[in-house]
Structures are given as structure tokens and as C-alpha cells.
Amino acid sequence: MWTFKPPSIVALSIADPDARSIATRAMEERVVRPLAKWLGPPDARARALEIIILSMGFVLCTRQLPLMPVTKGFDRKLARWFAQTIQAIVNQS
């Protein structure tokens, strides 16, 4: 069984239409649908996409392209912001 890493798959598939189509289907089946099901109404799919967009941007900007300064205090503050923002999306039910 292979590990599904959405940020990497998306980044690597952007330039090729066939790869992008495969990545889109994989994201829909393995991430969007299960997350939307877990979130439930209202607007489950939209909320799932908000979480995915935020999460992928977070990973890309903090791990792949480390644009944020690396200090303990900032890391804690950023992690707290991220967790609170995700929780706010989850709580919109």
C-alpha cells in the first residue's frame, strides 16, 4: 500500500493534464469525500475543501518552501493559529 501525500502529488502533477486529472480524482476519493462525510452538514464539501486548501498551503509554505521564520515562539504561534482556524471550520456545523 502506498502513502498518499496530497501536497507532493499536487505539486508534481500540475504541469501535466493527465497527471493532474489522476491527482484530482485521487484527492476527491481519498481526501475530499471522506473528510466531507466526517464533517457532515451543512456545506460539508465546501468545509472539507476549506480545510484541504488551508492544510496544503500550510504544508507547502512551512515544509516545502519554508517561507516562515523558524523560531520556537513563532512555530507555536503559527501552530496555534492553524489549529484554531481548522477547528473554526469544523465547528461551522
Helices and strands as residue ranges (DSSP letters): H 6-13, H 17-27, I 28-32, H 33-39, H 44-59, I 60-64, H 72-90
